[in-house]
Each structure stands twice: as structure tokens, then as C-alpha cells.
Amino acid sequence: MPKRYLKPPADTPEVLARALRWRTIWARVIAEAWADPDGFKQKLIASPDSARDAIKEKFKYVLSPELKLTIKEAKNAKYDPNHGFDTKGDENDGWTDIPQMELTLYIPAAPQEDQRAVALTHYSETGRTYPMTSA
């Protein structure tokens, strides 16, 4: 199996900014899927590659190649704007029956002890520690 070398991110502030930007992008992705259920939404749920291409084309946002992307419909989710606060004053966002998001991170096998510091540096440089950013 050939070795893969990923280009490290330009700098940490850029990586962190892209991670924060993802929060905005994801909300825009949802809004666009609602507005275009037969086009954009179908591209999102068709396949990981189709979803990546749709997000890149529409929002100019490139997801990390190290991220295995899966987008699914939450068919039972419902929004009730009157469901904003309960009688105790606790906040509720009005959404029900949305499955929890899943994020799978992998802990690789430990290299030899004298190589661990460098191995962690290389792991971090490739963007793998920021799963929602692009490399």
C-alpha cells in the first residue's frame, strides 16, 4: 500500500476559522436542501462524493478528504415554534425527533515510543484533529 502524504493546513488560525465557518455552512446547506428538495437535497443524500461536490459548488467550501461524510434525512423530525420554552423556563429549540449527530474519530495504533511526539505532530498537521475542516 503506497504512503499518502497530505498537505498540512497553512496555519492553525486558518484551520480554526474554517471549523467555525462550518457551523454557518451547515445551516446554509440545510436551508438550501429545504428550498431545493428535488435538486440540491437529492445530491446531498445520494452519495458522499455527490454531497461534497454539491457543498463545494454551492458554498465554495471544501470538506477535508480525511472526513468520511454521510448525510441522512431526519424524516421524523418536526419543528414546533410554540415549543420554545417549558414551564420551568428551560430553553428548547422547538425541534423534536432529530437523531443525535454522530462523529467517529479513530485512535491509531501507537508508534514506537521514540517516534510518538513526531507522529502526533504529523497527525495534527494534516488536519485530522479538526474533522470538519478542509486540508
Contact map, one row per residue, 1 for C-alpha under 8 A:
111000000000000000000000000000000000000000000000000000000000000000000000000000000000000000000000000000000000000000000000000000000000000
111100000000000000000000000000000000000000000000000000000000000000000000000000000000000000000000000000000000000000000000000000000000000
111110000000000000000000000000000000000000000000000000000000000000000000000000000000000000000000000000000000000000000000000000000000000
011111000000000000000000000000000000000000000000000000000000000000000000000000000000000000000000000000000000000000000000000000000000000
001111100000000000000000000000000000000000000000000000000000000000000000000000000000000000000000000000000000000000000000000000000000000
000111110000000000000000000000000000000000000000000000000000000000000000000000000000000000000000000000000000000000000000000001000000001
000011111000000000000000000000000000000000000000000000000000000000000000000000000000000000000000000000000000000000000000000001000000001
000001111100000000000000000000000000000000000000000000000000000000000000000000000000000000000000000000000000000000000000000011100000001
000000111111011000000000000000000000000000000000000000000000000000000000000000000000000000000000000000000000000000000000000011100000001
000000011111011000000000000000000000000000000000000000000000000000000000000000000000000000000000000000000000000000000000000000000000000
000000001111111000000000000000000000000000000000000000000000000000000000000000000000000000000000000000000000000000000000000000000000000
000000001111111100000000000000000000000000000000000000000000000000000000000000000000000000000000000000000000000000000000000000000000000
000000000011111110000000000000000000000000000000000000000000000000000000000000000000000000000000000000000000000000000000000000000000000
000000001111111111000000000000000000000000000000000000000000000000000000000000000000000000000000000000000000000000000000000000000000000
000000001111111111100000000000000000000000000000000000000000000000000000000000000000000000000000000000000000000000000000000000100100110
000000000001111111110000000000000000000000000000000000000000000000000000000000000000000000000000000000000000000000000000000000000100100
000000000000111111111000000000000000000000000000000000000000000000000000000000000000000000000000000000000000000000000000000000000000000
000000000000011111111100000000000000000000000000000000000000000000000000000000000000000000000000000000000000000000000000000000000001110
000000000000001111111110000000000000000000000000000000000000000000000000000000000000000000000000000000000000000000000000000000000101100
000000000000000111111111000000000000000000000000000000000000000000000000000000000000000000000000000000000000000000000000000000000000000
000000000000000011111111100000000000000000000000000000000000000000000000000000000000000000000000000000000000000000000000000000000000000
000000000000000001111111110000000000000000000000000000000000000000000000000000000000000000000000000000000000000000000000000000000001100
000000000000000000111111111000000000000000000000000000000000000000000000000000000000000000000000000000000000000000000000000000000000000
000000000000000000011111111100000000000000000000000000000000000000000000000000000000000000000000000000000000000000000000000000000000000
000000000000000000001111111110000000000000000000000000000010100000000000000000000000000000000000000000000000000000000000000000000000000
000000000000000000000111111111000000000000000000000000000000000000000000000000000000000000000000000000000000000000000000000000000000000
000000000000000000000011111111100000000000000000000000000000000000000000000000000000000000000000000000000000000000000000000000000000000
000000000000000000000001111111110000000000000000000000000000000000000000000000000000000000000000000000000000000000000000000000000000000
000000000000000000000000111111111000000000000000000000100000000000000000000000000000000000000000000000000000000000000000000000000000000
000000000000000000000000011111111100000000000000000000000000000000000000000000000000000000000000000000000000000000000000000000000000000
000000000000000000000000001111111110000000000000000000000000000000000000000000000000000000000000000000000000000000000000000000000000000
000000000000000000000000000111111111000110000000000000000000000000000000000000000000000000000000000000000000000000000000000000000000000
000000000000000000000000000011111111101110000000000000000000000000000000000000000000000000000000000000000000000000000000000000000000000
000000000000000000000000000001111111100010000000000000000000000000000000000000000000000000000000000000000000000000000000000000000000000
000000000000000000000000000000111111100000000000000000000000000000000000000000000000000000000000000000000000000000000000000000000000000
000000000000000000000000000000011111111110000000000000000000000000000000000000000000000000000000000000000000000000000000000000000000000
000000000000000000000000000000001111111111000000000000000000000000000000000000000000000000000000000000000000000000000000000000000000000
000000000000000000000000000000000001111111000000000000000000000000000000000000000000000000000000000000000000000000000000000000000000000
000000000000000000000000000000001001111111100000000000000000000000000000000000000000000000000000000000000000000000000000000000000000000
000000000000000000000000000000011001111111110000000001000000000000000000000000000000000000000000000000000000000000000000000000000000000
000000000000000000000000000000011101111111111000000000000000000000000000000000000000000000000000000000000000000000000000000000000000000
000000000000000000000000000000000000111111111100000000000000000000000000000000000000000000000000000000000000000000000000000000000000000
000000000000000000000000000000000000001111111110011001000000000000000000000000000000000000000000000000000000000000000000000000000000000
000000000000000000000000000000000000000111111111011101000000000000000010000000000000000000000000000000000000000000000000000000000000000
000000000000000000000000000000000000000011111111011000000000000000000111100000000000000000000000000000000000000000000000000000000000000
000000000000000000000000000000000000000001111111011000000000000000000000000000000000000000000000000000000000000000000000000000000000000
000000000000000000000000000000000000000000111111111000000000000000000100000000000000000000000000000000000000000000000000000000000000000
000000000000000000000000000000000000000000011111111100000000000000011110000000000000000000000000000000000000000000000000000000000000000
000000000000000000000000000000000000000000000011111110000000000000000000000000000000000000000000000000000000000000000000000000000000000
000000000000000000000000000000000000000000111111111111000000000000000000000000000000000000000000000000000000000000000000000000000000000
000000000000000000000000000000000000000000111111111111100000000000000010000000000000000000000000000000000000000000000000000000000000000
000000000000000000000000000000000000000000010001111111110000011000001000000000000000000000000000000000000000000000000000000000000000000
000000000000000000000000000000000000000000000000111111111000000000000000000000000000000000000000000000000000000000000000000000000000000
000000000000000000000000000000000000000100110000011111111100000000000000000000000000000000000000000000000000000000000000000000000000000
000000000000000000000000000010000000000000000000001111111111110000000000000000000000000000000000000000000000000000000000000000000000000
000000000000000000000000000000000000000000000000000111111111111000000000000000000000000000000000000000000000000000000000000000000000000
000000000000000000000000000000000000000000000000000011111111100000000000000000000000000000000000000000000000000000000000000000000000000
000000000000000000000000000000000000000000000000000001111111000000000000000000000000000000000000000000000000000000000000000000000000000
000000000000000000000000100000000000000000000000000000111111100000000000000000000000000000000000000000000000000000000000000000000000000
000000000000000000000000000000000000000000000000000000111111110000000000000000000000000000000000000000000000000000000000000000000000000
000000000000000000000000100000000000000000000000000000111011111000000000000000000000000000000000000000000000000000000000000000000000000
000000000000000000000000000000000000000000000000000100110001111100000000000000000000000000000000000000000000000000000000000000000000110
000000000000000000000000000000000000000000000000000100010000111110100000000000000000000000000000000000000000000000000000000000000001111
000000000000000000000000000000000000000000000000000000000000011111100000000000000000000000000000000000000000000000000000000000100011111
000000000000000000000000000000000000000000000000000000000000001111110000000000000000000000000000000000000000000000000000000000000000011
000000000000000000000000000000000000000000000000000000000000000111110000000000000000000000000000000000000000000000000000000000010010000
000000000000000000000000000000000000000000000000000000000000001111111000000000000000000000000000000000000000000000000000000000000011000
000000000000000000000000000000000000000000000001000000000000000011111100000000000000000000000000000000000000000000000000000000000000000
000000000000000000000000000000000000000000000001000100000000000000111110000000000000000000000000000000000000000000000000000000000000000
000000000000000000000000000000000000000000001011000000000000000000011111000000000000000000000000000000000000000000000000000000000000000
000000000000000000000000000000000000000000011001001000000000000000001111100000000000000000000000000000000000000000000000000000000000000
000000000000000000000000000000000000000000001000000000000000000000000111110000000000000000000000000000000000000000000000000000000000000
000000000000000000000000000000000000000000001000000000000000000000000011111000000000000000000000000000000000000000000000000000000000000
000000000000000000000000000000000000000000000000000000000000000000000001111110000000000000000000111000000000000000000000000000000000000
000000000000000000000000000000000000000000000000000000000000000000000000111110000000000000000000000000000000000000000000000000000000000
000000000000000000000000000000000000000000000000000000000000000000000000011111000000000000000000110000000000000000000000000000000000000
000000000000000000000000000000000000000000000000000000000000000000000000011111100000000000000011110000000000000000000000000000000000000
000000000000000000000000000000000000000000000000000000000000000000000000000111110000000000000011110000000000000000000000000000000000000
000000000000000000000000000000000000000000000000000000000000000000000000000011111000000000000111000000000000000000000000000000000000000
000000000000000000000000000000000000000000000000000000000000000000000000000001111111000000000110000000000000000000000000000000000000000
000000000000000000000000000000000000000000000000000000000000000000000000000000111111000000000100000000000000000000000000000000000000000
000000000000000000000000000000000000000000000000000000000000000000000000000000011111000000000100000000000000000000000000000000000000000
000000000000000000000000000000000000000000000000000000000000000000000000000000011111110000011110000000000000000000000000000000000000000
000000000000000000000000000000000000000000000000000000000000000000000000000000011111110000111100000000000000000000000000000000000000000
000000000000000000000000000000000000000000000000000000000000000000000000000000000011111111110000000000000000000000000000000000000000000
000000000000000000000000000000000000000000000000000000000000000000000000000000000011111111110000000000000000000000000000000000000000000
000000000000000000000000000000000000000000000000000000000000000000000000000000000000111111000000000000000000000000000000000000000000000
000000000000000000000000000000000000000000000000000000000000000000000000000000000000111111000000000000000000000000000000000000000000000
000000000000000000000000000000000000000000000000000000000000000000000000000000000000111111100000000000000000000000000000000000000000000
000000000000000000000000000000000000000000000000000000000000000000000000000000000000111111110000000000000000000000000000000000000000000
000000000000000000000000000000000000000000000000000000000000000000000000000000000001110011111000000000000000000000000000000000000000000
000000000000000000000000000000000000000000000000000000000000000000000000000000000011110001111110000000000000000000000000000000000000000
000000000000000000000000000000000000000000000000000000000000000000000000000000000011000000111110000000000000000000000000000000000000000
000000000000000000000000000000000000000000000000000000000000000000000000000000111111000000011111000000000000000000000000000000000000000
000000000000000000000000000000000000000000000000000000000000000000000000000011110010000000011111110000000000000000000000000000000000000
000000000000000000000000000000000000000000000000000000000000000000000000000011100000000000000111110000000000000000000000000000000000000
000000000000000000000000000000000000000000000000000000000000000000000000010111000000000000000011111000000000000000000000000000000000000
000000000000000000000000000000000000000000000000000000000000000000000000010111000000000000000011111100000000000000000000000000000000000
000000000000000000000000000000000000000000000000000000000000000000000000010000000000000000000000111110000000000000000000000000000000000
000000000000000000000000000000000000000000000000000000000000000000000000000000000000000000000000011111000000000000000000000000000000000
000000000000000000000000000000000000000000000000000000000000000000000000000000000000000000000000001111100000000000000000000000000000000
000000000000000000000000000000000000000000000000000000000000000000000000000000000000000000000000000111110000000000000000000000000000000
000000000000000000000000000000000000000000000000000000000000000000000000000000000000000000000000000011111000000000000000000000000000000
000000000000000000000000000000000000000000000000000000000000000000000000000000000000000000000000000001111100000000000000000000000000000
000000000000000000000000000000000000000000000000000000000000000000000000000000000000000000000000000000111110000000000000000000000000000
000000000000000000000000000000000000000000000000000000000000000000000000000000000000000000000000000000011111000000000000000000000000000
000000000000000000000000000000000000000000000000000000000000000000000000000000000000000000000000000000001111100000000000000000000000000
000000000000000000000000000000000000000000000000000000000000000000000000000000000000000000000000000000000111110000000000000000000000000
000000000000000000000000000000000000000000000000000000000000000000000000000000000000000000000000000000000011111000000000000000000000000
000000000000000000000000000000000000000000000000000000000000000000000000000000000000000000000000000000000001111110010000000000000000000
000000000000000000000000000000000000000000000000000000000000000000000000000000000000000000000000000000000000111110110010000000000000000
000000000000000000000000000000000000000000000000000000000000000000000000000000000000000000000000000000000000011111110000000000000000000
000000000000000000000000000000000000000000000000000000000000000000000000000000000000000000000000000000000000011111110000000000000000000
000000000000000000000000000000000000000000000000000000000000000000000000000000000000000000000000000000000000000111111000000000000000000
000000000000000000000000000000000000000000000000000000000000000000000000000000000000000000000000000000000000001111111110000000000000000
000000000000000000000000000000000000000000000000000000000000000000000000000000000000000000000000000000000000011111111111000000000000000
000000000000000000000000000000000000000000000000000000000000000000000000000000000000000000000000000000000000000001111111100000000000000
000000000000000000000000000000000000000000000000000000000000000000000000000000000000000000000000000000000000000000111111110000000000000
000000000000000000000000000000000000000000000000000000000000000000000000000000000000000000000000000000000000001000111111111000000000000
000000000000000000000000000000000000000000000000000000000000000000000000000000000000000000000000000000000000000000011111111100000000000
000000000000000000000000000000000000000000000000000000000000000000000000000000000000000000000000000000000000000000001111111110000000000
000000000000000000000000000000000000000000000000000000000000000000000000000000000000000000000000000000000000000000000111111111000000000
000000000000000000000000000000000000000000000000000000000000000000000000000000000000000000000000000000000000000000000011111111111000000
000000000000000000000000000000000000000000000000000000000000000000000000000000000000000000000000000000000000000000000001111111111000000
000000011000000000000000000000000000000000000000000000000000000000000000000000000000000000000000000000000000000000000000111111110000000
000001111000000000000000000000000000000000000000000000000000000000000000000000000000000000000000000000000000000000000000011111111000001
000000011000001000000000000000000000000000000000000000000000000100000000000000000000000000000000000000000000000000000000001111111110111
000000000000000000000000000000000000000000000000000000000000000001000000000000000000000000000000000000000000000000000000001111111110000
000000000000000000000000000000000000000000000000000000000000000000000000000000000000000000000000000000000000000000000000001101111110000
000000000000001100100000000000000000000000000000000000000000000000000000000000000000000000000000000000000000000000000000000000111111100
000000000000000000000000000000000000000000000000000000000000000101100000000000000000000000000000000000000000000000000000000000111111100
000000000000000001100100000000000000000000000000000000000000001100100000000000000000000000000000000000000000000000000000000000000111110
000000000000001101100100000000000000000000000000000000000000011100000000000000000000000000000000000000000000000000000000000000100111111
000000000000001001000000000000000000000000000000000000000000011110000000000000000000000000000000000000000000000000000000000000100001111
000001111000000000000000000000000000000000000000000000000000001110000000000000000000000000000000000000000000000000000000000001100000111
